[in-house]
Amino acid sequence: LEGFRVELVAAEPLVASPVACAFDEFERLYVVEMRDYSEQAEENLGRVRLLENTNGDGRFDESHVFAEGLSWPTAIACWKGGV
């Protein structure tokens, strides 16, 4: 579309196997990772990472595990300062 462009803002090792993401009001990005296709509920391989752009260059440069040990995470939503 005219007036829009796509740029890579995060890649491995900051994030792996993303399946969903959402920006919060502070321009941080929460990314849902499903690190393996698991049919075993007890493996709980899913997690959520919080990506931050600390130097203001438009690319994320810090990554923190926000939640882990999740079974089949597929979506995330940010609302009123929370997730």
Steps between C-alpha positions, in 0.01 A plus 500: 500500500619846423634682804576183698812289532604185681822484702654229714504624861581178688654163417684214669650496757256758644197289404439144376200327339253791535129425454340825623597846622356822638635849568428674827457873557875535573601370153620171645417177319372186670571193286342158553750225422404140434848351494398154387193328368406296802206267541606426858318737733753452780791634292375864520750638249323830431608834636454875461792734442502873558706688241619856557672764289727663758699726266212640293629386161178319404638149551455290811828437681394344832300185560370366831296190576170638631321166558603141437379146550186562293305229325408592141504881521348649184407862572568799722333837561620814677246708688515773765866452586474122520509191284 
